[in-house]
Each structure stands twice: as C-alpha cells, then as structure tokens.
C-alpha cells in the first residue's frame, strides 16, 4: 500500500475540520471465536482507510494545527517475546516510519495521555456507537477534562460523527483504489470460472465453495469479502443462503454469490448456471429476462443519472418479463407502480461497493436519490426467485432462482464493468461447463 495515498486521505480530511477539533478513531477490537481462539483479525474500514495500519489495539488521533505533530497513533510496543507467538508488530518506531505517524505512544499509556490532548478542544470527531466499550472510555476522558474547569481548561462540548466525513470520502474511489478493486474482481471472476469448470451432478455445494476459496487464496486474496453463497435448486431462492451443504442434482441451477477481498477492497459477483451444463427451456426463459434486466440497469449507471435509475430500468424489464411469462397480467405501468413484481424480485438492484461489501455512502441527499458521479462503484444485481411456496405459481417455474451481479464503476464517459471476465451469456456458460 502507498504511504502517499493514506497521507493524501488524511490531508483531505484535515481540510474539512474546524479549528480546535480532534479526530479519534479506534481500531476494531479482536473477537473471540471459542475458548482462547480469536477470529482472524480484520481492521475497522474507516481506521484503515486513513492509516493503512492493520494491527489491533490501536487508536489514531488527528489534531489540526498541533505543533508537535498533527497525526498521532497509540499502538502496541515492540515485544519480541509476544511476537514470537503472535507475529511481528510495527511498534512505535514502525508506525512512524512505515505508516506516516508524526508521533506514537504505547496503547497502555492512552488513559494518561489522551485526556491532555482533549484539553481546550471544542469538537470531537468520533464514530460514536460503533464500539461501546471505547465510547465509555472516551466519555470518562471528557469528564476528566471537564473537572479542570476552575483551572481555565475546558472540555469538548460537541461530538460529531466522524463517519459523516470519512465515509463520504470513501464513496469516491481514487485511481489507487480502483486498481485494487479491479484486482479483487479479476480474482473473483477467475474463482467463478473455476467453480463452473468443476461443476457436475452429484457434487456438494461446499465443494464449489472450496474451489472459490482456494482460488481466492492462491491469487493473493486471503479472505472472502463475505460468506459465500452456493445455493442449488430451491436453495437458490434463499437470498442469503450460506449453509452450502446440499448435494447438487442434475437439472438444478446453482446460484453462486461470492467475492474476494483484496488488500481490504471487496468484489461482489453472482452467477447462476445449470449443474449439468444445459439450461432447461424454463430456466433459460427466466435467465434471459434477468440478464436483459441487468444489461438495462448497467446502461443506466452513468454520471448524471440518479442512484435509483438502474433499479427502475431493471424493474421495468423484469415486470414485462413476468407478464410475458403469464405470471402477472395487467397494465405494465400499474404493475410497476403497485410493485407486483415483489414476490419474485424482492431486493434492490444494487448497493455501494468498496472496503465493505455493502459499502458506506448515502443513497439519498436532502430526500432525493443521489446523482451518480465519477469514481463511485456500485453492484448491479437483479434477480428472479420462484419459490415453490408462492401461492398459485405454476409448478414448472418452481425452484428457479436466478441472480446475475457485477461490479460497476462510474466513469467520466459512462461505466466500466470491473467483473466482466466472469461469463454470463447462456452459450458461454454452457460451453464452459460441458
């Protein structure tokens, strides 16, 4: 990662701060899995976005105008004995030389040092409510400073959400970030291709999941961006199915929603394919509707359009498709207005994508859908799901669940599909599997 990239982000944030402000960002706490075993550690996205520092037990502090250094980090000290067990630490010197801090202090000294940094500040920018234990410590520090009023020292009297500033910055990706997201999408697309290649009747869902994870790791993405969904047959109609433990039988469709996280940036791709390599006539009809809807939605991802335009484009195609299938009947505009498609297409067509798979950023500004701008990245993922418990549904459509999802960058001229290496045309998929 580039030190300059993180420095530029901190500089941009500093420009937005008022005088006598202080920014305090804690790292993610470590999470116990069972006994004395911890889950693999993943840094808080806002914290990492500004620091590039991935160790736990750390707090970043920014104080604009401080003569002794504006960017401070509290972190673990170097400890050869502890590092022999649990890995290397940057230490105080490393967080300055490698990660650009102006000064560093032991995390064990934070109770003694941080209250002094709060003295005579007016505003604290902090992600209140994210980490409750740290919330309590910060309130105690503010109270401690407040008790010094008779000495002419005042405590901050305003808490402002740091997320309002940092997450708005995160919504717009730099060239550096876009390159990382291209890589994440490339790795994920390869994983989807490999899963299709080993697909055959009788295989278990978790065997396909294993192929996905193996490809992620082999190509430098040490973790998935989210739990992989591998749903066959009726399981494909469950939006967030993660059991991945069923056998896949001939004639089943397989819906895989999986993406790698590469250098803290997520990909999010969904592909649906027949396990035996041939779509049935009914499966093909539904698939082509979803694909048409996705292409219409992608076309609507361009500067100047609103966030909801891709969803509206997808809804129009899907609703018309449901009418053509004789599942719905009536006036198209009225069907759309009444959301008659909802039993079969119950989610929105996309979400922001970045360091988090459901990334930060407002979807509406002043009550209106946000205008798309260059540098934003969104998923485009329409779907149709025909569960066998939908009243009155012709059984020939039962257990067909299809979603097609890509990662789309808003560019100056229109858009770029970052995940376009993953095949989605019927003929291409069938050729790959057979």
N, C-alpha and C positions, 0 to 999 in steps of 0.2 A: 504493500500500500504506500501511497505517496504522502510524505510529511507535508508537502506543499498543499495538497488537496485539503487536508484537515486544517491546516493553518488558514487557508482561504475561507473555509467554513466558519471558523471562529472569528475571523475578521469581519465577515458579513454579519454575524450575529452581534458583534460588538457595536457595529454601526447603528443597530436598531435599538440599543439600550440608552436609557436616560442617565444623566449624571446621578451619582450616589446609588447606583444599582449594583446588585450582586447576583450572579447566577450560581446555583448549587445543583449539581447533577450527581446522584449516587449511581453506582453500578448495580446490576442485578444481583440479588442475593443468591447464594448457592442453594440448591433444592435437594433435600434428602429423597432418595429412592426407596430404600429399605435398610433397616439396621444402620450401619455406619457407611453405607454406599450412597454416593451422590449421583444425580443425573448428570450427563455430560453438560458442561457449563456453556451457556450462551449469553454473551453480553447484552445489556439493555441497548436497544437500537439507537435511541437518542444519544446516549452516552458515547457509544462507539462512533456515531456519525460525527461528533465534534472532537473526539480524542484519538480514535484509532487504537485505543488501548483495550485489550480483551480480557484482562485479568479481573478476578473478583476482588471484593473488599477494597474498593477504591471510591473516591469522591473527587469530582472535578469542580473547580471553583474559578469563575471569571469575575474580575473586578476591574472594570474600565478605569484607566487613569491611575492605578496603583503604581507608585514609583519603583517599588521593589519587585515588580513583575505582575502582569495582569492575568496570567494563566497559571493556576496552581493545581497540584494534584496530591491528594493523600492516597497512599498506597502501601502495600506490604514491603517491608525491608527485605534486602537480600538475606537469605538464611540457608547456608549450604546444607545443614542437616535436614531441614524441611524440604529443600529442593531435591535432595537425593531420593525422597519418597514420592513427591508430587510434581516434579518438574521445575524448570527454571522460572525465576522471577526477574522482571526488569529491574526492580529495586529503585531507590531514589535517584541514583545517577542515571539509570537506564531510561526512566520515564522522562527525564530532561533531554538526554542526548538522542534517544531514539524516537520519542513521541512529542517533542517540542514544548514541554512544560517549562515555564520560566523558573519555577521553584517547586520543590517537592518536600513532603513531610510524612513521617510514619503515620499510618492509619490509626495506630494505637494512641497517638497524641491529638486526635481530632477534637476530643472534648476540651482540651486545654487551649487549642489554637483557634478553632473556628469561631467561638463566640467573639473573640477580639476582631476578627475580620468583619463581623456584623455591626460593629460599633459605628454609629452615625451614618448608617445606610438607610435609605428611605424605602427601597423596594427589593424584595427577594423574588427572583425568577426561579421557580422550582416546580417539579411535577407532582404537586400535592395529590395525595390519594393513591399514588401508584405503589408505594412501599410504606405500609402503615407504621412499621417499627421505626423507620427513619423519620416519618412525619413527627412522631412523638419526640424524638431526639432534637429535631430542629425547633420545635415549639419550646422545648426546655431551654435551648440555647438563646432563643429570642427573649424568653422570660428572664434569663440570667442577665442579659444585657439591659433589659428594661429596669432591673433593680438598681442600675447605676445612674438613674436619672438625677439624683442630687449631686452627682459629680459632673454634671453637664454633658453626659453621654446619653444619646437617645438610641432606641432600638428601631429596626424597621417596622413600619406600621402597614405595609402593603405586601400581600402575597399575590403574585401574578403567575399564572400557569406558563411555565417555560415551553410547554407543548405548543402553545399558540404561535410561537415564533419558530421553534426548531422544526416542527412538523410541517409548517408552511414551506420552509426551506427544502425539506426532504421531498416535497411533492414535485419539484423541478429538478430533474436529473442532469448532472454535468456530463461532459463527454467521457470523463473517467468512469462515472457510474454506469453510463450506457454501455461501455465496453464490457464491464463486469456482468451486466445483465444479458448482453449478447452471449457471453461465455456460458452463463448459467442456462440459458435457453438452448444453446448448442448441446451441452451435456445432457439436458433433459430430453431433447429430441432424439438423441442417439439412444438413450435408455428406452424410450417408447418404441423405437425401431427394433431394438434387440428383443424386447418383450414380444413384439409381434412375430419375430422370426422363430422364437422357440414355442409359440403357441400351438397347441394341439389338443384335441378332445381327450379328456381324462386327467389333464393337468390340474393342479390345485391353484387357487388364487394366490396363495402365498409363494408359490414357485415363481410366478410372474413378478410379484413384489420383490423377491430376492434378486431377480435379474435387474430390476430397476435400481435397487440399492447398490448392487455390485458395480453397475456401470457408473453410477454417481461417484462412488469412492475411487474407482480405477481412474477416473478422469479428473480427480482433484477436488471434487465436491464431497467433503467428509460427512455431510448430513443432508437429509431431505429438508425441504423448506416447510413441510407439514406432513402429517401422517398420510401415506399413500393410500388411495382408494383403488381397489381392484375388485369390481363388482360384476359378477356374471349372472345372466338371466335376470330373475326378479331382483337380485341384489343391486343391479344397475339402476333400479328405480328408487333406491335409497340414497339421498343426496350426499350424506356424509358417512357412508358405509366404510368402516375400517376393520371389520373382523377379518376379512380376507382369508377365510378358512374353508370355503366350499370347493367341491370338485366342479370343474367346468365341463359340461357335456356338449356333444355335437349338436349344433343348431343354436347354441347360446351365443348371444352377444356379450362381449366383455367391455366394460367401461373402465378405463384407467385414467385417473386424475392424479398426476404425480409430477413433482418438480424438484430439482436440486437447489440447494443453497450454495452459492459460490462466493467466497470472500464477503459474506454477510448479505448477499443480494439474491433474491428469490426468483425462481421461474415457476410458472404455473400452467401446465399443459394438460388437456384432456383429449383423449382419442377413444373412439369406440369401433370395435371390429368384430367380425364373426370368428369364433374359435376354429371353425373348420375351413375358413378361407373363402366362403361364399355367403353373401347376403341372401336371405330369402326374399321373395318379392315384397312381402310386407315390411321387412326390415329395411330394404332398400328405399321404399317409398318414404318412410319416416326419416331415414338418414339424409336423403336428398333434400327434404324440407329443412332440416336443421342446418345442413351445410349452406343452403341458399340463404337462410336467415343469418348465419354467421357472416357470410360474404357481404350481405347488405349492411350489417352492423359495422364491419370493418371499414367499409366505404364511408360510413358516417363519422369515423374517427379522423378528424382533421381540424386544424386551427379555425376558430370562429364558430364552430358548431358547439352545442351545449352537451354537457355530460349525458343527458338523457336521450339524445338523438340516436345513438346506436341501439339503445334498448327499444325505442319506438320503431326503428327500422326492423329489428328482429321480430317484435310482436306482430307487426303487420304481415310479414311473410308466414309466420307460424300460424296465425289465426286463419289466414287464407288457406293454408295447407290443411288445417283441421276441417275447414268447410269442404275442401276438395275430397277429403277422406270420408266425408259424411258423418263425422263425429260431432261437428257443430253445424247449425243451419241458421240462416237469417242474414240480415244486413251486416256487411263487414264492419262498417264504422260503428254500428251499435254494439256488435260483439266485442270490438276492441274497447269501447268506452265502458262496457259492463265487465270487462276483464273475464270474459267467458273462457279464455284460454287457461286460467289459473289452475284448474285441476290437473293440467298436463304440463304446464310451464309455470312453476311456482316461485322461481327466483329471478333476480335481475340479471341483466346480460353481462355485467362485469363489475370490477372493483379496481381501485388503485393497486399498483404493484411496485414493490421496491425492496427495502430492507426487511419489511414484513410482508407476508404473502397477501394479507388483507391490509394494505399499506395505509399510512396516515394521509390526511388531507380532507378538507371539507368538500362535500358534494354539492352543497348549495351555498351561495353567498347572498346575504340580505334577502333570503327567501326564494331566490331564483337559482335554477340549475346553473352550475358553474360552466363558464366558457372554457373549452379545451384550448390549451396553449402548448407551444413547442416545448419539449422536454418532459411532458407528462407521460406516464406509462400506465396503461390500463389492460385488463384482460377483456376478452370478448368471448362469451361462453353461453350461447343459447342452448336449450335442450328441450327434449320431449320425453315424458315418462308415463308409460301406460301400465300402471299397477293393476294387478288382477282384482283389486278390491274397489275399483271405481265403478259405481252403480251404472248399469246399462251399457257398459263398454263391450263391444263385440270381442269375443274370446280370441279372434285371430290377431288382435293387437296386444294381447296380454304379455307382460314381462319384457316388452321392448322399452329399454331405457337408453337414450342416446344424448350425449353432450359432446360438443366439439369446442375446444378452448385454445386460444392463442394469446400470446403476449404482444401488445401493440404499442409502439412508440409514436407519439405525436411529433411529426417533423414540420419543418417550415413549409414544405410543399404538400404535405398530406400525412402519410403514416408509413411506418416500417413494421412489418410483422417479424418480430425477433425470433419467433419459434417456427418459422415456415419450413424448416428442414424436416419436421415431423409430417409424414404423409397423411392426407385426409381425403383424397379423391377415392371413390369406390374402386375404380380399376387399379389404382396404385396399391391400395391396401390389399386387394385380393391377389395381386401379382406377388406382393411381398410375402404373404402368408403361405400361399400354395407352393 
